[in-house]
């Protein structure tokens, strides 16, 4: 069998048929209509809300919050439809601004903003990067019932209509992306991001992954509602990053309908766990911080004591904003918690990421990274194994697991929702 990867940097992997490898891919979901037409239909039939054009009447300032370059949402294909809705309500250009929801990711360049939004938007409207680490750009809107302070970008509080644009896909930290996540953690302050993520560490993964109703999502929804998210437009993408579903309306009810669509698009039946799991990170390949989505998926599929091979360029290394990964490396979950509690890992969101990775790479299986953007030295410093090519990684994996291993290849693992047979 020849396994090809969606990167020019890596040669295909050859696996002997003796090993009987199994390949798993997302369903090939296609629609006859275009993505823009699906979004337009969603806007005309909003879920749990009035039409955006009705909500916008008499508004003085509209803020459109958009997911950043780390997400593949093709916003430029449908953002004009949101503008048309606002214009229909009499909202002029000078009353509309855009805010890129970075979370704690690095700032987007002007070129990246143009790629995401289109030239017409970046040339005609103010577009801001969220500054999660700048107190002057944040506003405290109160505390949660658990005493967590809620800090949100000031532009959200200064606007009387806030619209969130993004996509819905499986994610380990809160079940699915989209909905209120565009504000929390998308445009939240560091302490809010930290505490929201930290509540995740003691909740079992099977209570979260692929479930739209869970404790973390409930917290996100509560905070985003409190911050003032009025309307969402969320799309669902297939493995070719084409829009195959769209919802618009209330940040909770519309999002839940979108999750139903996403489960059908991303769900893949997996018969059992495997000794060796090979996964690519596409399309989340900017840095390992994002490629971790593929590792989350592979971690569900791999047997305890098995091997996961992650293939991704990781163009910008482990993380542009969180150096703690290389400083401390992926280690035991108990040790990571201690590093957070004693303040050596300052940002809890980093601790959560490190726990996610370590739950697979330290607690369950060996992880071999094949990457052109991360050196052997840094990979091993982080506590992972490194291989120059997918073929080298596979040969090393065979040595680690012994004879007659079961082998799974997960294509588009970062987006896949593995549905394990009981």
C-alpha positions in Angstrom: 0.0 0.0 0.0 1.1 3.5 -0.8 0.1 6.2 1.7 0.3 9.7 0.3 0.3 12.9 2.4 -1.1 16.3 1.5 2.3 17.9 1.6 5.0 18.2 -1.1 7.7 18.0 1.6 7.1 14.3 2.3 7.4 11.3 0.1 4.7 8.6 0.2 4.9 5.9 2.8 5.1 2.3 1.6 3.4 -0.3 3.8 3.5 -4.0 2.9 0.1 -5.6 2.4 1.4 -8.3 4.8 0.5 -5.8 7.6 -3.0 -5.4 6.3 -3.2 -1.7 7.0 -6.6 0.0 7.2 -7.2 3.5 5.9 -9.9 5.7 7.5 -11.1 8.9 5.9 -13.9 11.4 6.5 -17.1 10.8 4.5 -17.0 12.3 1.0 -19.8 14.8 1.7 -20.7 16.9 -1.4 -23.5 19.4 -2.1 -24.8 20.6 -5.4 -25.2 24.1 -4.2 -22.3 26.4 -3.4 -21.1 27.3 0.0 -22.3 30.9 -0.4 -25.7 29.7 -1.3 -25.8 27.5 1.9 -24.8 30.5 4.0 -27.4 32.7 2.3 -30.1 30.1 3.0 -29.0 30.0 6.7 -29.2 33.8 6.9 -32.8 33.8 5.6 -33.8 31.1 8.0 -32.0 31.8 11.2 -32.3 29.4 14.1 -33.6 30.8 17.4 -33.2 34.4 16.4 -34.6 37.2 14.2 -32.8 37.8 10.9 -29.6 39.7 11.2 -31.0 42.6 9.2 -33.8 42.9 11.9 -31.3 42.8 14.8 -29.2 45.4 13.2 -31.9 48.1 12.9 -30.9 51.3 14.8 -27.5 49.9 15.9 -24.7 52.3 16.2 -21.7 50.0 16.1 -21.4 46.5 14.7 -18.5 44.2 15.4 -17.9 41.1 13.3 -15.6 38.6 15.1 -13.8 36.1 12.8 -11.7 33.0 13.6 -8.0 33.4 12.8 -5.6 32.0 10.2 -5.2 28.8 12.2 -8.7 27.8 11.2 -9.6 26.9 7.5 -13.0 28.7 7.5 -13.3 30.3 4.0 -14.8 33.6 5.4 -14.0 35.5 2.2 -16.5 33.3 0.3 -19.5 34.5 2.4 -18.7 37.6 4.4 -20.3 39.8 1.7 -23.6 38.2 2.6 -23.3 39.4 6.2 -22.4 42.9 5.0 -25.5 42.8 2.7 -27.7 41.9 5.7 -26.3 44.8 7.7 -26.6 47.2 4.8 -30.3 46.2 4.4 -30.8 47.5 7.9 -29.2 50.8 7.0 -25.8 50.1 8.7 -23.1 52.1 6.9 -19.5 51.0 6.5 -18.2 53.4 9.1 -20.3 51.6 11.8 -18.8 48.1 11.0 -15.5 46.8 12.3 -13.8 43.4 12.3 -11.9 41.6 15.1 -9.7 38.6 14.5 -10.3 36.0 17.3 -6.7 34.9 18.0 -7.2 33.3 21.4 -3.6 33.2 22.5 -2.2 32.7 19.0 0.2 35.1 17.4 -1.1 38.2 15.6 -2.1 37.8 11.9 -0.3 39.7 9.2 -2.0 42.1 6.9 -1.6 39.5 4.1 -3.2 36.8 6.2 -6.1 39.1 7.0 -6.6 39.7 3.3 -6.5 36.0 2.6 -9.0 35.3 5.3 -11.4 38.2 4.6 -10.8 39.3 1.0 -9.3 42.5 -0.3 -12.6 44.4 -0.3 -13.0 43.9 3.4 -9.5 44.8 4.5 -9.4 47.8 2.2 -12.8 49.2 3.3 -13.2 48.3 7.0 -11.1 48.5 10.1 -9.7 45.0 11.0 -8.1 44.5 14.4 -6.0 41.7 15.9 -7.2 40.7 19.3 -4.5 41.5 21.9 -5.0 38.9 24.6 -2.0 40.0 26.5 -2.6 43.8 26.6 -4.8 44.8 29.6 -5.5 48.2 27.9 -7.5 46.3 25.2 -9.6 44.3 27.6 -12.7 45.0 29.7 -13.8 43.2 32.9 -17.5 42.3 32.6 -17.8 40.4 35.9 -17.1 36.9 37.3 -18.7 33.6 36.7 -20.6 31.6 39.4 -17.3 29.8 40.0 -15.5 33.1 40.6 -13.6 33.2 37.3 -13.0 36.8 36.2 -14.3 37.4 32.6 -12.1 39.7 30.5 -13.2 40.4 27.0 -11.8 42.6 24.2 -13.1 46.2 24.7 -14.4 46.3 21.1 -17.0 43.7 22.1 -18.3 45.8 25.0 -18.2 49.0 22.9 -20.4 47.4 20.2 -24.2 47.1 20.3 -24.3 44.2 17.9 -21.7 41.4 17.9 -21.6 38.8 15.1 -19.4 35.7 15.2 -18.1 33.9 12.1 -16.4 30.6 12.2 -16.7 26.9 11.5 -17.8 23.8 13.5 -15.6 20.8 13.8 -14.7 18.3 16.5 -12.2 19.4 19.1 -11.0 17.7 22.3 -11.2 20.6 24.6 -14.9 21.4 24.4 -16.5 18.9 22.0 -16.9 21.1 18.9 -15.6 24.5 17.7 -17.9 27.3 16.8 -20.7 29.1 18.6 -19.6 31.1 21.7 -16.0 29.9 21.3 -15.5 32.8 19.0 -15.5 35.1 22.0 -14.4 32.6 24.7 -11.5 32.0 24.3 -11.3 33.8 20.9 -11.2 37.4 22.2 -10.8 36.8 25.9 -8.0 37.9 28.3 -5.4 35.5 29.5 -6.9 34.8 32.9 -10.3 33.9 31.3 -8.6 31.7 28.7 -6.6 30.0 31.3 -9.5 29.2 33.7 -11.8 28.2 30.9 -9.3 25.6 29.6 -8.2 24.5 33.1 -11.7 23.4 34.0 -11.3 20.8 31.2 -8.4 18.8 32.8 -10.4 16.7 35.2 -13.3 15.9 32.9 -12.9 12.5 31.1 -12.4 12.9 27.4 -15.3 10.6 26.5 -17.6 13.1 28.2 -16.4 15.8 25.8 -15.2 14.6 22.4 -17.9 14.8 19.8 -20.5 15.9 22.3 -22.2 19.3 21.9 -23.6 19.3 25.4 -20.8 19.1 28.1 -19.6 21.1 31.1 -16.9 23.0 29.2 -19.3 24.0 26.4 -21.8 25.1 29.0 -19.2 27.4 30.6 -18.2 28.8 27.2 -21.8 29.5 26.3 -22.5 31.2 29.6 -19.5 33.5 29.3 -20.1 34.3 25.6 -23.7 35.2 26.3 -22.6 37.4 29.2 -20.1 39.1 27.0 -22.7 39.9 24.4 -22.5 37.6 21.4 -25.8 38.4 19.5 -25.6 36.3 16.4 -23.4 33.6 14.8 -22.8 32.3 11.3 -21.1 28.9 11.4 -20.2 26.7 8.5 -19.2 23.0 8.3 -16.4 22.0 5.9 -15.7 18.7 4.2 -12.2 17.2 3.9 -11.5 19.5 0.9 -12.4 22.5 3.0 -15.6 23.1 1.0 -18.6 24.4 2.8 -21.2 21.6 3.0 -23.4 23.0 5.8 -24.2 26.3 7.4 -26.2 27.6 10.3 -27.0 31.1 11.5 -28.8 32.6 14.4 -28.7 32.2 18.2 -25.2 31.3 19.5 -26.6 28.2 21.3 -29.5 26.8 19.3 -28.0 27.5 15.9 -24.7 26.0 17.1 -26.3 22.8 18.3 -27.9 22.3 14.9 -24.5 22.8 13.3 -23.0 20.2 15.6 -25.6 17.7 14.3 -24.4 18.4 10.7 -20.7 18.3 11.8 -21.1 14.9 13.4 -22.3 13.4 10.1 -19.6 15.1 8.1 -16.6 14.3 10.4 -17.7 11.1 12.1 -15.8 7.9 11.1 -16.5 4.5 12.4 -13.4 2.8 13.9 -13.7 -0.9 14.7 -11.1 -1.2 17.4 -7.8 0.3 18.7 -4.6 -0.2 16.6 -0.9 -0.9 17.5 0.3 1.8 15.0 -1.6 4.8 14.0 -0.4 7.1 11.2 -2.0 10.6 11.0 -1.4 13.8 9.2 -2.2 17.2 10.6 -3.8 18.8 7.5 -5.1 21.5 7.4 -3.8 22.6 10.9 -0.1 22.7 10.1 1.1 26.1 11.1 2.5 24.9 14.4 2.4 21.8 16.7 0.0 23.7 19.0 -2.6 23.2 16.2 -1.3 19.8 14.9 -2.1 18.5 18.4 -5.7 18.1 17.0 -4.4 15.2 14.9 -2.7 13.7 18.0 -5.9 13.9 20.0 -7.7 11.9 17.3 -4.9 9.3 17.0 -4.8 9.0 20.8 -8.3 7.7 20.8 -7.5 5.1 18.1 -4.1 3.8 19.3 -3.7 0.9 21.8 -2.0 1.5 25.1 1.7 0.8 24.5 1.3 1.4 20.8 2.9 4.1 18.5 1.5 7.2 16.9 3.2 8.7 13.8 2.3 12.4 13.2 3.2 13.8 9.8 3.1 17.6 9.5 5.4 20.4 8.3 4.7 22.5 11.5 5.9 25.5 9.6 6.4 27.7 12.7 7.7 25.1 15.2 5.9 24.1 18.4 4.4 27.4 19.2 5.1 31.1 18.4 3.7 32.3 21.7 4.3 29.6 24.3 8.0 28.8 24.9 7.2 26.7 27.9 6.7 23.6 25.7 10.5 23.5 25.0 11.5 24.7 28.4 9.8 21.9 30.3 8.9 19.3 27.6 5.9 17.0 27.6 6.1 15.1 30.8 3.7 13.3 33.2 0.3 14.8 33.8 1.0 15.0 37.6 4.3 16.9 36.9 2.6 19.4 34.6 -0.1 20.1 37.2 2.7 20.8 39.7 4.4 23.1 37.3 1.2 25.1 36.8 0.4 25.1 40.5 3.8 26.5 41.5 3.7 29.1 38.8 6.6 27.8 36.6 4.1 27.3 33.8 2.5 30.8 34.0 -0.4 30.3 31.6 -2.8 27.5 32.4 -3.8 27.2 28.7 -0.2 25.9 28.1 -0.6 23.4 30.9 -3.8 22.1 29.3 -2.2 21.7 25.9 0.8 19.9 27.5 -1.6 17.6 29.4 -3.5 16.9 26.2 -0.3 15.9 24.4 1.1 14.0 27.4 -2.0 12.0 27.9 -1.1 10.3 24.6 2.7 10.7 24.3 3.6 9.9 27.9 0.7 8.1 29.4 -0.5 5.9 26.5 1.8 5.5 23.5 5.1 6.5 21.9 4.8 9.5 19.5 7.0 9.9 16.5 6.9 13.3 14.8 7.9 13.7 11.1 8.3 17.4 10.5 10.4 19.8 8.4 9.6 22.7 10.7 10.8 21.2 14.0 14.3 19.8 14.4 15.3 16.5 15.9 16.9 18.3 18.8 13.7 20.3 19.7 11.4 17.3 19.2 13.4 15.2 21.6 13.8 18.2 24.0 10.0 18.3 24.1 9.9 14.6 24.9 8.8 13.2 21.6 10.5 10.9 19.1 11.6 12.3 15.7 12.0 10.8 12.2 13.2 12.4 9.0 10.7 10.7 6.7 7.4 8.8 7.2 9.2 5.7 6.0 11.8 6.0 8.8 9.1 6.6 11.3 7.2 3.5 10.2 10.3 1.3 10.4 11.0 2.6 13.9 7.4 1.9 14.9 7.7 -1.7 13.7 10.7 -2.1 16.0 8.8 -0.6 18.9 5.6 -2.7 18.8 7.0 -6.0 17.6 5.6 -8.5 15.0 2.2 -8.5 13.3 1.0 -5.1 14.4 -2.4 -3.8 13.5 -2.1 -0.5 11.5 -4.5 2.4 11.0 -4.0 5.3 8.6 -6.1 8.4 9.6 -6.4 10.9 6.8 -7.3 14.5 7.8 -7.0 13.3 11.4 -7.2 16.9 12.7 -10.8 17.1 11.6 -11.9 13.5 12.1 -14.3 12.4 14.9 -13.5 8.8 15.6 -16.6 6.8 16.6 -15.1 3.8 18.3 -17.2 0.6 18.3 -18.0 -0.6 21.8 
